[in-house]
């Protein structure tokens, strides 16, 4: 059984690991990134997986599987020149898993207007990026943007419908995921951002942390 103190220690370690991963990107050597970036995601994964072991909820299991795909994506994107599309595919599967979790206890779309707003934001970003994208990436990036916006909008609509703290955590996490990916896309394909590891990875790890932490209480539908 997971005790409150054990859960707190796992969350603290996850936050320390995330901070270490961000700091590692400012080093001139590859090995700190290879060590701390996957470690941070593994520690966040532990939050969700431990919740699944305790509650046996399909919600926590789906989030755990999504985090496992995120771990794969994190490793692949350490070498973006070689594995960008593969990393994008791994995170696409993450969003499929998260979307499945967020639609188990509410309909899709949870709120039509939220979905349309999120899709409009994704479309606006794509229009900005499109002239700068290689032809081979135009379709993959478009598909990914739609999937991310759909997942995040479902999380937000679900939070509005359920009015529960766990659902709100997931919605905040999903929105932070969109922010991180927006900054990453602008940095990679539009204009380089100063202090990009800090700006991109801070919302990313906070996003994953919030989504993982949202599993701490099982939803009504398992």
C-alpha positions in Angstrom: 0.0 0.0 0.0 1.2 3.5 -0.9 1.6 5.6 2.2 1.3 9.5 2.0 4.9 9.8 3.0 6.0 7.5 0.2 3.9 9.3 -2.3 5.4 12.6 -1.2 8.9 11.3 -1.5 8.2 10.1 -5.1 6.8 13.5 -6.1 9.8 15.3 -4.5 12.3 13.0 -6.3 10.4 13.6 -9.6 10.7 17.3 -9.2 14.4 17.1 -8.3 14.9 14.8 -11.3 13.1 17.3 -13.6 15.2 20.2 -12.3 18.4 18.1 -12.9 17.3 17.3 -16.4 16.8 21.0 -17.2 20.2 21.8 -15.7 21.9 19.0 -17.7 20.9 20.7 -21.0 23.0 23.7 -20.1 26.1 21.4 -19.8 28.4 21.1 -22.8 28.5 17.3 -22.4 26.0 14.8 -23.6 26.1 12.3 -20.8 24.3 14.5 -18.2 21.3 14.8 -20.6 21.4 11.0 -21.4 21.3 10.3 -17.6 18.9 12.9 -16.2 16.3 13.5 -18.9 15.2 9.8 -19.0 15.5 9.6 -15.2 13.2 12.5 -14.7 10.5 10.9 -16.9 11.0 7.6 -15.1 10.4 9.2 -11.8 7.3 10.9 -13.0 6.1 7.6 -14.5 6.6 6.1 -11.1 3.9 8.4 -9.7 1.3 7.2 -12.1 2.4 3.6 -12.1 2.3 3.5 -8.3 -1.2 4.9 -8.4 -2.2 2.1 -10.8 -0.7 -0.5 -8.5 -2.8 0.8 -5.6 -6.1 1.6 -7.3 -5.9 -0.6 -10.4 -7.8 2.1 -12.4 -7.8 2.1 -16.2 -7.2 5.9 -16.0 -3.8 5.4 -14.1 -2.8 2.6 -16.5 -3.5 4.7 -19.6 -1.5 7.6 -18.1 1.3 5.2 -17.2 1.5 3.8 -20.7 1.5 7.4 -22.1 4.4 8.3 -19.9 6.2 5.2 -21.1 5.9 6.5 -24.7 7.0 9.9 -23.5 10.2 8.2 -22.1 10.8 6.8 -25.6 10.2 10.2 -27.1 12.5 11.9 -24.7 15.4 9.5 -25.5 14.8 9.8 -29.3 14.7 13.6 -29.2 18.1 13.8 -27.6 19.2 13.4 -31.2 16.5 15.4 -33.1 18.4 15.6 -36.4 18.3 11.8 -36.7 15.1 10.8 -34.8 12.7 13.8 -34.9 9.9 12.0 -36.7 10.3 8.9 -34.5 10.2 11.1 -31.4 7.1 12.9 -32.7 5.4 9.5 -33.3 6.2 8.4 -29.7 4.7 11.6 -28.3 1.7 11.1 -30.6 1.1 7.8 -28.9 1.4 9.6 -25.6 -1.4 11.9 -26.5 -3.6 9.0 -27.7 -3.1 7.3 -24.3 -3.9 10.5 -22.4 -6.9 11.2 -24.6 -8.2 7.7 -23.9 -7.8 8.4 -20.1 -9.6 11.7 -20.4 -12.6 10.4 -22.3 -13.4 7.4 -20.1 -15.7 9.3 -17.7 -17.0 12.1 -20.0 -18.1 12.2 -23.6 -16.0 13.6 -26.5 -15.8 16.4 -27.0 -16.3 17.3 -23.4 -17.0 20.9 -24.4 -17.4 21.7 -28.1 -16.3 25.3 -27.7 -13.1 24.3 -25.8 -12.2 21.8 -28.6 -12.7 24.5 -31.3 -10.6 27.0 -29.3 -7.7 24.6 -28.9 -7.9 23.6 -32.5 -7.8 27.2 -33.5 -4.7 27.8 -31.4 -3.0 24.7 -33.0 -4.0 26.0 -36.5 -2.6 29.4 -35.8 0.7 28.0 -34.7 0.8 25.7 -37.8 0.2 28.7 -40.1 3.2 30.4 -38.5 5.4 27.3 -38.8 4.3 26.1 -42.2 6.6 28.3 -44.3 9.6 27.1 -42.3 8.8 23.3 -42.2 10.5 20.9 -44.6 8.0 19.3 -46.9 8.6 15.9 -45.3 7.4 17.3 -41.9 4.3 19.3 -42.9 1.9 16.4 -42.6 3.4 14.8 -39.5 3.5 18.1 -37.7 -0.1 18.9 -38.7 -1.3 15.4 -37.4 0.6 15.9 -34.2 -0.8 19.4 -33.6 -4.4 18.1 -34.1 -3.8 15.2 -31.7 -2.2 17.4 -29.1 -5.0 20.0 -29.2 -7.7 17.4 -29.1 -6.1 15.7 -26.1 -5.6 19.0 -24.2 -9.1 20.2 -25.0 -10.6 17.0 -23.8 -8.7 17.4 -20.5 -9.9 21.0 -20.1 -13.5 20.2 -21.0 -13.4 17.3 -18.6 -12.2 19.6 -15.8 -15.1 22.0 -16.5 -17.6 19.2 -16.4 -16.3 17.3 -13.4 -15.1 20.2 -11.2 -12.6 17.9 -9.4 -9.1 18.8 -8.4 -7.6 15.7 -10.2 -9.3 16.7 -13.4 -8.1 20.2 -13.1 -4.5 19.0 -12.5 -4.8 17.0 -15.7 -6.2 20.0 -17.6 -3.4 22.2 -16.4 -0.8 19.6 -17.3 -2.3 19.2 -20.8 -2.2 23.0 -21.3 1.4 23.1 -20.2 2.2 20.3 -22.6 0.8 22.5 -25.4 2.9 25.5 -24.2 6.1 23.4 -24.1 5.5 22.0 -27.6 4.6 25.4 -29.0 7.9 26.8 -27.7 9.8 23.8 -29.0 8.3 24.2 -32.4 9.0 27.9 -32.6 12.6 27.3 -31.3 13.3 24.5 -33.8 11.5 25.8 -36.9 11.1 29.6 -36.5 13.4 31.5 -34.3 15.9 30.2 -31.7 14.8 31.0 -28.1 17.3 32.2 -25.5 17.6 29.8 -22.6 15.5 27.3 -24.6 16.0 24.3 -22.3 14.6 26.3 -19.3 11.7 27.7 -21.3 10.8 24.5 -23.1 11.5 21.8 -20.5 10.1 23.6 -17.4 6.5 23.5 -18.7 7.1 20.0 -20.2 8.1 18.4 -16.9 5.5 20.3 -15.0 2.9 19.1 -17.5 3.9 15.4 -17.1 4.1 15.9 -13.3 0.5 17.3 -13.1 -0.9 14.6 -15.4 0.8 11.9 -13.4 -0.3 13.3 -10.1 -3.9 13.5 -11.4 -4.0 9.7 -11.0 -3.7 9.8 -7.2 -7.5 9.3 -6.8 -9.2 6.9 -9.2 -12.0 8.4 -11.3 -15.6 7.0 -11.0 -15.2 5.0 -14.2 -12.4 2.5 -14.2 
